[in-house]
Amino acid sequence: MARKIDLFLGRSALDAVRDARAAGDKPARTVLATAVRYLLQLLDEKAPGNSVEVRVPPFGAVQVVQGPRHTRGTPPNVIEMDAATWIDLATGAEDWADAVAAGRVHASGTRADLEGLLPLRP
């Protein structure tokens, strides 16, 4: 991730997303993007490394977890999901195993598992 998101800005965006969802509204795209990137930043801080790529298109991706480094092409360990699923997993609103079983998380590779790292504590 190129630029670090300020703690206050990240938490404010996350609160705004939660409030919008609770009201049955869609959060503003820029606010949603900030919340997603903030949570990816927290994951990167919690589990730095290069062996697993976590993608939340179109908002961001981060390489995390210590292990073999990938340098070219598609990484061998990839986890991809939509923004709502990522926010739910990262905040503990949804369980990793449930999201995977429901098909909301697409994970490939032997190390593509975040169960022990989630939820994050923003």
N, C-alpha and C positions, 0 to 999 in steps of 0.2 A: 504494500500500500504506500503510495507516494507521500501523502500528507496526513499528519496525525490530527484526528478530530479531538477538539477540546472536550474535556469531561462534561462540562455544563451543557455545551451544545449537543453532545451525544445523548445525554440523559433527557434533555428537553425534547429532542426529536423522538426518542423512544416513548416518552410520556404522551406526546401528541399522537403518535400512531396508536397507542393503546386507547386513548380517549376517543379517537375517531372510530376505531373498531367497536368499542363498547356502545357508541351511539348508532352503530349500523352504517356509518359513513366510510367512504374511501379516504385514506389519508392523502394529503398532497404528495405528489411524486417526489419533490425535492426533500420533503421531510422523511418520507419512506426511504429514500436513498441514503440519507444521512444516518438514520437508525440502523439500516443494514450494514453500512460501512463501519459504524461505531462498534457494532457487535462483532464484526469480522476482526476489527482491530483488537478487541478484548481477547478473542480467541488466539490471535497471533501473539499477544503478550503472555497468555497463559501457557501456550504450547508452541514455542518458536521452533522452526525447523523447515525442512523442504521436502518431506516425503509424501505429504498428502495435500492435494489441492482442493480447497472448498470453494465452490462457485455458487453465486447467487445472482444469476443474470437478470437484468442487464446492469445491476448495480455494483458488483464487485466480485473479486476472487482473492484468495490469499493462500499461500503455501505455509503449512504448519506441520508440526510433529517431527521430532528428531528421527533420523533414519537415513536410508540411502537417498542421495540427492539425484534429482532428475535434471537434465540440462537441455534436452532437445525433444521436440515433438510433444505429443500428448503424454502427460504424466501417467505412471502405472496405477496410481491410487487417486481416484477422483470422486468427489462427493458433490452432487448438484441438487439444488432445490429452489423453489420460488421464495420470494421475500417473506410472505406470511408464514410459511413453514419454518424458515430460518429464525424469524423473530420468536415464534412459539417455542422452538427447541432451545434457543439460546437463553430465553428467560424462564424456562421450566414450565411453560403452559402446556407443553406436549412432551411425551416421552419419546426418546430416540427409537426404541424398538417398535412402538406403535406407528410412528411416522414412516419407518422403513417398511413395515408390514402393509401399510395402507398405500404404498407406492408413491408417497409424497417426497421421498428421498431416493435419489438414484446414486448408488455407491458401487464402484468397481475397484477391484484391487484388494489384496490381502490386508492392507493397513487402513482401508477406507471405513473407519468406524470412529465416531466421536462420542460414543456413549459414556466413556469415563471422563470426558472433558466438559460435558454439558450437564446441567445448565451453567451458564456464566453468571456472575453476580455483578451486574452493572451498577 
